[in-house]
Amino acid sequence: MHKLTSHLFALLFVCYAYSQNTVNVSSHPSWIDYQEYNPSPEIEEAEISQGALTLLADYQTNVHEQEVYYRLVTKITDNVGVQNASNINAVYDPLYQKLTFHAINIIRDGKEINKLNPNDFQVIRRELNAENYLYDGTLSAMLNLSDVRNGDIIDLSYTIKGFNPIHKGKFSDSFVLNDYVPVGKINVSINTKSTLNYKLYNTTQEPKISKENGYQHYNWTVETPERFPYEENIPSWKIVMPTVILSDYSSWEEVVNWATPIYKTSEPSSKVLKTKVSEISSAHATEGEKIKAILDFVQNDIRYLGLEYGIGGYKPHSPNQVFEQRYGDCKDKSLLMVQMLKEINVNAYPMLLSTSMKGTITTMPPSPAFFDHCVVKVIDKNDRELYYDPTISNQGGTYKNTHFPNYKYGLVVKEKNIGFDTITSHSNNKVTTLEEFIIHEINGGATLNVTTTYTDVEADQLREYFKNNSESSIVKDYENYYANYYSKVKMVKEPSVTDNLLKNEFQVKESYTIDSIWQPMQSKKGYIAIEFLPASLRDILYIPNMENRTNEMSLPYPVSREHKTTIKLPRAWSVEKDSDLVSNDILYYDYSVDYSKKKKEIYLKSYLKIQKPSVKPDEFDTYNKALKELDDSFGYSIFIPKGSSGSQNENYFLTFSKVVFVFGLIIVLIFFLIWMFSKKKKTSV
């Protein structure tokens, strides 16, 4: 009854907040340090994007009062900027926060026009993560300003009062002192009664610290910072902008001490939960089989759904409740798995981690606010440490080799724990593709047979894909894939699947007919060709879109691809064997061509392995050089003059990256043109 009452109370509270059509209005808080700004900062007009320039971005926090003050001053420099600048949106959680607006002014021709009318606001639920089954209960106070014109300056300010009560007044946050677009001024001020633990990234600007009336005041102010250049594929774990991170916590042990009572189960397992654990235990002989069976149950029978209202963003629900309702978020599912394992005397603990920051989390000031995920650490009877993510579904493998993502570091919620576990992913995530092309005739069609074997996370994802999609949509997806390379492709029958759960190998077999595999050559008029590409390698290769980068570049890791192609020719041809090898700390690439004259078959083999998660700026030359070497042997082409019969008396050669023509003069004044075929055609990877 208590649980039901609390849920109804939370629901009524949210509904009440949702029903409000007005916002609170008051004068500026007395504790803020009012900031001046330059209405015409020295910023080149050509650098301004989307028709608007931020003149001031002001963030001030009073930790003791649990208030955060925001002020944003925007100048519209082009009519295209009116659209975005006219929309005001303040987000807050009604369960523990109060939103108050102080001013919304339009400054036009030196005069202020007051636009703050609380009756003009709309308060709506936002739920931006609903597609990921996460509901945080936050509200958006939205206002569409009227009569906004090019050249206007919009000056708005508001305060959000209330920290999440789960933190018991503790404070932590991060601030970026720059942007991808020009900014006139950035101000960050923190008022607190305690000494903050802070760290600077990519800046040497220490805070101005002052003391007054028992408060410590930390301030960072930056005027017209040099715009940060945007670059694609910067690793999520790299803090590349000038950033300051602050926290009230002094150690990770203190964070563990905060988390331990939150994740402590206060009630014994219910009768129905015990019964389920007993059923699983009785059905499996070994400890490892029982661990995997419990993982499978939590992953596949407890659906993922996160109700992150208030303290629900940090505090898990009880395992009994999660088991009964059959849904929960990462922390709910993790705590349920821990409880079920303890019922069979297996040591298990929740573990907090950051899916984006990975190893960088260990360099940051301690705080629970920087974690975004919860998983499970298990210690078996042989003291083997194992890690599982209960939010992944349909995973294959045994309890020893179940794929665990490359999260790098995790903080185990266990009494007296003072630091992070280092997590090493043992998954290769290899995909092996075996293609067989049967060329029926010159300038004719072909049969294509494909067998693809997926391992580790690749197998998990394909298994999930086949479970979630209809046969007709799968056939369409597969046909469309090869239609990108060959015209008039038709699947002979639905893909057949073999799923080896213990090895976690998922195999798919496909068969196609290709009516027009020979295509006119763009580079040589009058010729037709077939091009064979190891397409499976392309999805793990990233080509930088700019030659001179300044920031680290992420790569898919750990991952490898092996692509083998057998080409069955309609007659014996002359083929040169070849091979290529590219190897460095970043990637390994092995390529070879072989030929069986007896079988009239060409064998192509490409193997690519990414050997590290990112490329550092001082490694770009090595990476680009490797890509160029790889490009020289990426792909294989055969071509002949259009209309050729391909008779047995004609002699064909296949060469790489170039075409060689040999002319011979015979006494009877007949020139025989010997066509030589391209072993490979240079293509961009």
Secondary structure in CASP SS format (residue, H / E / C, confidence):
PFRMAT SS
TARGET T0000
AUTHOR 0000-0000-0000
METHOD secondary structure of the structure
MODEL  1
M C 1.00
H H 1.00
K H 1.00
L H 1.00
T H 1.00
S H 1.00
H H 1.00
L H 1.00
F H 1.00
A H 1.00
L H 1.00
L H 1.00
F H 1.00
V H 1.00
C H 1.00
Y H 1.00
A H 1.00
Y H 1.00
S H 1.00
Q C 1.00
N C 1.00
T C 1.00
V C 1.00
N E 1.00
V E 1.00
S C 1.00
S C 1.00
H C 1.00
P C 1.00
S C 1.00
W C 1.00
I C 1.00
D C 1.00
Y C 1.00
Q C 1.00
E C 1.00
Y C 1.00
N C 1.00
P C 1.00
S C 1.00
P C 1.00
E C 1.00
I C 1.00
E C 1.00
E H 1.00
A H 1.00
E H 1.00
I C 1.00
S C 1.00
Q C 1.00
G C 1.00
A E 1.00
L E 1.00
T E 1.00
L E 1.00
L E 1.00
A E 1.00
D E 1.00
Y E 1.00
Q E 1.00
T E 1.00
N E 1.00
V C 1.00
H C 1.00
E C 1.00
Q C 1.00
E E 1.00
V E 1.00
Y E 1.00
Y E 1.00
R E 1.00
L E 1.00
V E 1.00
T E 1.00
K E 1.00
I E 1.00
T C 1.00
D C 1.00
N H 1.00
V H 1.00
G H 1.00
V H 1.00
Q H 1.00
N H 1.00
A H 1.00
S C 1.00
N E 1.00
I E 1.00
N E 1.00
A E 1.00
V E 1.00
Y E 1.00
D C 1.00
P C 1.00
L C 1.00
Y C 1.00
Q C 1.00
K E 1.00
L E 1.00
T E 1.00
F E 1.00
H E 1.00
A E 1.00
I E 1.00
N E 1.00
I E 1.00
I E 1.00
R E 1.00
D C 1.00
G C 1.00
K E 1.00
E E 1.00
I E 1.00
N E 1.00
K C 1.00
L C 1.00
N C 1.00
P H 1.00
N H 1.00
D H 1.00
F C 1.00
Q E 1.00
V E 1.00
I E 1.00
R E 1.00
R C 1.00
E C 1.00
L C 1.00
N C 1.00
A H 1.00
E H 1.00
N H 1.00
Y C 1.00
L E 1.00
Y E 1.00
D C 1.00
G C 1.00
T C 1.00
L E 1.00
S E 1.00
A E 1.00
M E 1.00
L E 1.00
N E 1.00
L C 1.00
S C 1.00
D C 1.00
V C 1.00
R C 1.00
N C 1.00
G C 1.00
D C 1.00
I E 1.00
I E 1.00
D E 1.00
L E 1.00
S E 1.00
Y E 1.00
T E 1.00
I E 1.00
K E 1.00
G C 1.00
F C 1.00
N C 1.00
P H 1.00
I H 1.00
H H 1.00
K C 1.00
G C 1.00
K C 1.00
F C 1.00
S E 1.00
D E 1.00
S E 1.00
F E 1.00
V E 1.00
L C 1.00
N C 1.00
D C 1.00
Y C 1.00
V C 1.00
P C 1.00
V E 1.00
G C 1.00
K E 1.00
I E 1.00
N E 1.00
V E 1.00
S E 1.00
I E 1.00
N E 1.00
T E 1.00
K C 1.00
S C 1.00
T C 1.00
L C 1.00
N E 1.00
Y E 1.00
K E 1.00
L E 1.00
Y E 1.00
N C 1.00
T C 1.00
T C 1.00
Q C 1.00
E C 1.00
P C 1.00
K E 1.00
I E 1.00
S E 1.00
K E 1.00
E E 1.00
N C 1.00
G C 1.00
Y E 1.00
Q E 1.00
H E 1.00
Y E 1.00
N E 1.00
W E 1.00
T E 1.00
V E 1.00
E E 1.00
T C 1.00
P C 1.00
E C 1.00
R C 1.00
F C 1.00
P C 1.00
Y C 1.00
E C 1.00
E C 1.00
N C 1.00
I C 1.00
P C 1.00
S C 1.00
W C 1.00
K C 1.00
I C 1.00
V C 1.00
M C 1.00
P C 1.00
T E 1.00
V E 1.00
I E 1.00
L E 1.00
S E 1.00
D C 1.00
Y C 1.00
S C 1.00
S C 1.00
W H 1.00
E H 1.00
E H 1.00
V H 1.00
V H 1.00
N H 1.00
W H 1.00
A H 1.00
T H 1.00
P H 1.00
I H 1.00
Y C 1.00
K C 1.00
T C 1.00
S C 1.00
E C 1.00
P C 1.00
S C 1.00
S C 1.00
K H 1.00
V H 1.00
L H 1.00
K H 1.00
T H 1.00
K H 1.00
V H 1.00
S H 1.00
E H 1.00
I H 1.00
S H 1.00
S H 1.00
A H 1.00
H C 1.00
A C 1.00
T C 1.00
E H 1.00
G H 1.00
E H 1.00
K H 1.00
I H 1.00
K H 1.00
A H 1.00
I H 1.00
L H 1.00
D H 1.00
F H 1.00
V H 1.00
Q H 1.00
N H 1.00
D H 1.00
I C 1.00
R E 1.00
Y E 1.00
L C 1.00
G E 1.00
L E 1.00
E C 1.00
Y C 1.00
G H 1.00
I H 1.00
G H 1.00
G H 1.00
Y C 1.00
K C 1.00
P C 1.00
H C 1.00
S C 1.00
P H 1.00
N H 1.00
Q H 1.00
V H 1.00
F H 1.00
E H 1.00
Q H 1.00
R C 1.00
Y E 1.00
G E 1.00
D C 1.00
C H 1.00
K H 1.00
D H 1.00
K H 1.00
S H 1.00
L H 1.00
L H 1.00
M H 1.00
V H 1.00
Q H 1.00
M H 1.00
L H 1.00
K H 1.00
E H 1.00
I C 1.00
N C 1.00
V C 1.00
N E 1.00
A E 1.00
Y E 1.00
P E 1.00
M E 1.00
L E 1.00
L E 1.00
S C 1.00
T C 1.00
S C 1.00
M C 1.00
K H 1.00
G H 1.00
T H 1.00
I H 1.00
T H 1.00
T H 1.00
M C 1.00
P C 1.00
P C 1.00
S C 1.00
P H 1.00
A H 1.00
F H 1.00
F C 1.00
D C 1.00
H E 1.00
C E 1.00
V E 1.00
V E 1.00
K E 1.00
V E 1.00
I E 1.00
D C 1.00
K C 1.00
N C 1.00
D C 1.00
R C 1.00
E E 1.00
L E 1.00
Y E 1.00
Y E 1.00
D C 1.00
P C 1.00
T C 1.00
I C 1.00
S C 1.00
N C 1.00
Q C 1.00
G C 1.00
G C 1.00
T C 1.00
Y C 1.00
K C 1.00
N C 1.00
T C 1.00
H C 1.00
F C 1.00
P C 1.00
N C 1.00
Y C 1.00
K C 1.00
Y E 1.00
G E 1.00
L E 1.00
V E 1.00
V C 1.00
K C 1.00
E C 1.00
K C 1.00
N C 1.00
I C 1.00
G C 1.00
F C 1.00
D E 1.00
T E 1.00
I C 1.00
T C 1.00
S C 1.00
H C 1.00
S C 1.00
N C 1.00
N C 1.00
K E 1.00
V E 1.00
T E 1.00
T E 1.00
L E 1.00
E E 1.00
E E 1.00
F E 1.00
I E 1.00
I E 1.00
H C 1.00
E C 1.00
I C 1.00
N C 1.00
G C 1.00
G C 1.00
A E 1.00
T E 1.00
L E 1.00
N E 1.00
V E 1.00
T E 1.00
T E 1.00
T E 1.00
Y E 1.00
T E 1.00
D H 1.00
V H 1.00
E H 1.00
A H 1.00
D H 1.00
Q H 1.00
L H 1.00
R H 1.00
E H 1.00
Y H 1.00
F H 1.00
K H 1.00
N H 1.00
N C 1.00
S C 1.00
E H 1.00
S H 1.00
S H 1.00
I H 1.00
V H 1.00
K H 1.00
D H 1.00
Y H 1.00
E H 1.00
N H 1.00
Y H 1.00
Y H 1.00
A H 1.00
N C 1.00
Y C 1.00
Y C 1.00
S E 1.00
K E 1.00
V E 1.00
K E 1.00
M E 1.00
V C 1.00
K C 1.00
E C 1.00
P C 1.00
S E 1.00
V E 1.00
T E 1.00
D E 1.00
N E 1.00
L C 1.00
L C 1.00
K C 1.00
N C 1.00
E E 1.00
F E 1.00
Q E 1.00
V E 1.00
K E 1.00
E E 1.00
S E 1.00
Y E 1.00
T E 1.00
I E 1.00
D E 1.00
S E 1.00
I C 1.00
W C 1.00
Q E 1.00
P E 1.00
M C 1.00
Q C 1.00
S C 1.00
K C 1.00
K C 1.00
G C 1.00
Y E 1.00
I E 1.00
A E 1.00
I E 1.00
E E 1.00
F E 1.00
L C 1.00
P C 1.00
A H 1.00
S H 1.00
L H 1.00
R H 1.00
D H 1.00
I H 1.00
L C 1.00
Y C 1.00
I C 1.00
P C 1.00
N C 1.00
M C 1.00
E C 1.00
N C 1.00
R C 1.00
T C 1.00
N C 1.00
E C 1.00
M E 1.00
S E 1.00
L C 1.00
P C 1.00
Y C 1.00
P C 1.00
V E 1.00
S E 1.00
R E 1.00
E E 1.00
H E 1.00
K E 1.00
T E 1.00
T E 1.00
I E 1.00
K E 1.00
L C 1.00
P C 1.00
R C 1.00
A C 1.00
W C 1.00
S E 1.00
V E 1.00
E C 1.00
K C 1.00
D E 1.00
S E 1.00
D E 1.00
L E 1.00
V E 1.00
S E 1.00
N C 1.00
D C 1.00
I C 1.00
L E 1.00
Y E 1.00
Y E 1.00
D E 1.00
Y E 1.00
S E 1.00
V E 1.00
D E 1.00
Y E 1.00
S E 1.00
K C 1.00
K C 1.00
K C 1.00
K C 1.00
E E 1.00
I E 1.00
Y E 1.00
L E 1.00
K E 1.00
S E 1.00
Y E 1.00
L E 1.00
K E 1.00
I E 1.00
Q C 1.00
K C 1.00
P C 1.00
S E 1.00
V E 1.00
K C 1.00
P H 1.00
D H 1.00
E H 1.00
F H 1.00
D H 1.00
T H 1.00
Y H 1.00
N H 1.00
K H 1.00
A H 1.00
L H 1.00
K H 1.00
E H 1.00
L H 1.00
D H 1.00
D C 1.00
S C 1.00
F C 1.00
G C 1.00
Y E 1.00
S E 1.00
I E 1.00
F E 1.00
I E 1.00
P E 1.00
K C 1.00
G C 1.00
S C 1.00
S C 1.00
G C 1.00
S C 1.00
Q C 1.00
N C 1.00
E C 1.00
N C 1.00
Y C 1.00
F E 1.00
L E 1.00
T E 1.00
F E 1.00
S C 1.00
K C 1.00
V C 1.00
V C 1.00
F C 1.00
V E 1.00
F E 1.00
G E 1.00
L E 1.00
I C 1.00
I C 1.00
V C 1.00
L C 1.00
I C 1.00
F E 1.00
F E 1.00
L E 1.00
I E 1.00
W C 1.00
M E 1.00
F E 1.00
S E 1.00
K E 1.00
K E 1.00
K C 1.00
K C 1.00
T C 1.00
S C 1.00
V C 1.00
END
